[in-house]
Amino acid sequence: MTSILLVDDDPDMAELLGHMVDILGHTHRFVRTGPEALAAIAAQQPDAIVLDVMLEDTDGWALFEQLRPATNAPIIFITAWRTGENRRRAESLRADGFLAKPISHQDFADQLNVVLGKPARRLSAEQA
């Protein structure tokens, strides 16, 4: 079964995302901090990671840079900051997806299905 790691410090958002993951037929783990995310990946590699940009202990951008060498899992950023600048930053980092809150179930499902169906863009781009 496909495993999704949810990294978000908002328990309500994590519960909502977890419910959406469950409906899609995947399992999930939820962590709230950068160190917890790194420990979760070391314990069991997820098939994909959903990473909030704003965390209490760090920001998702910095955590993304720490996660890259630790996993090949595709990473989808989520954020409440609905700006083009954030989308461009995610693209420049070669993240695998980007969603702005509020997140619809369909948009979330589409992003997750895309990243689970093909290799991580950031990795395949490095090999090209």
CORJO-V617596 format. One record per residue. N is the residue number from 1. RES is the residue in three letters. SS is DSSP state (H for helix, E for strand, C for the rest). NEAR is the number of other ideal C-beta (glycine too) atoms within 10 Angstrom. Layout:
N,RES,SS,NEAR + N,RES,SS,NEAR
This chain:
1,MET,C,6 + 2,THR,C,14 + 3,SER,E,17 + 4,ILE,E,25 + 5,LEU,E,25 + 6,LEU,E,26 + 7,VAL,E,28 + 8,ASP,C,23 + 9,ASP,C,17 + 10,ASP,C,16 + 11,PRO,H,11 + 12,ASP,H,8 + 13,MET,H,19 + 14,ALA,H,19 + 15,GLU,H,13 + 16,LEU,H,18 + 17,LEU,H,23 + 18,GLY,H,20 + 19,HIS,H,12 + 20,MET,H,21 + 21,VAL,H,24 + 22,ASP,H,12 + 23,ILE,H,11 + 24,LEU,C,16 + 25,GLY,C,8 + 26,HIS,C,18 + 27,THR,E,13 + 28,HIS,E,20 + 29,ARG,E,19 + 30,PHE,E,19 + 31,VAL,E,20 + 32,ARG,C,18 + 33,THR,C,15 + 34,GLY,H,21 + 35,PRO,H,13 + 36,GLU,H,16 + 37,ALA,H,26 + 38,LEU,H,17 + 39,ALA,H,11 + 40,ALA,H,20 + 41,ILE,H,20 + 42,ALA,H,10 + 43,ALA,H,8 + 44,GLN,C,9 + 45,GLN,C,14 + 46,PRO,C,22 + 47,ASP,C,17 + 48,ALA,E,24 + 49,ILE,E,29 + 50,VAL,E,30 + 51,LEU,E,25 + 52,ASP,E,22 + 53,VAL,C,21 + 54,MET,E,15 + 55,LEU,C,20 + 56,GLU,C,10 + 57,ASP,C,12 + 58,THR,C,16 + 59,ASP,E,15 + 60,GLY,H,25 + 61,TRP,H,16 + 62,ALA,H,12 + 63,LEU,H,23 + 64,PHE,H,22 + 65,GLU,H,10 + 66,GLN,H,14 + 67,LEU,H,20 + 68,ARG,H,16 + 69,PRO,C,6 + 70,ALA,C,12 + 71,THR,C,19 + 72,ASN,C,11 + 73,ALA,C,20 + 74,PRO,E,25 + 75,ILE,E,28 + 76,ILE,E,20 + 77,PHE,E,25 + 78,ILE,E,24 + 79,THR,E,21 + 80,ALA,C,14 + 81,TRP,C,11 + 82,ARG,C,10 + 83,THR,C,10 + 84,GLY,H,7 + 85,GLU,H,8 + 86,ASN,H,18 + 87,ARG,H,17 + 88,ARG,H,11 + 89,ARG,H,17 + 90,ALA,H,24 + 91,GLU,H,12 + 92,SER,H,8 + 93,LEU,C,17 + 94,ARG,C,16 + 95,ALA,C,24 + 96,ASP,C,23 + 97,GLY,E,23 + 98,PHE,E,19 + 99,LEU,E,19 + 100,ALA,E,16 + 101,LYS,C,14 + 102,PRO,C,10 + 103,ILE,C,18 + 104,SER,C,10 + 105,HIS,H,12 + 106,GLN,H,9 + 107,ASP,H,13 + 108,PHE,H,21 + 109,ALA,H,14 + 110,ASP,H,13 + 111,GLN,H,21 + 112,LEU,H,24 + 113,ASN,H,11 + 114,VAL,H,14 + 115,VAL,H,23 + 116,LEU,H,16 + 117,GLY,C,8 + 118,LYS,C,11 + 119,PRO,C,13 + 120,ALA,C,20 + 121,ARG,H,17 + 122,ARG,H,16 + 123,LEU,H,14 + 124,SER,H,11 + 125,ALA,H,10 + 126,GLU,H,9 + 127,GLN,H,6 + 128,ALA,C,4
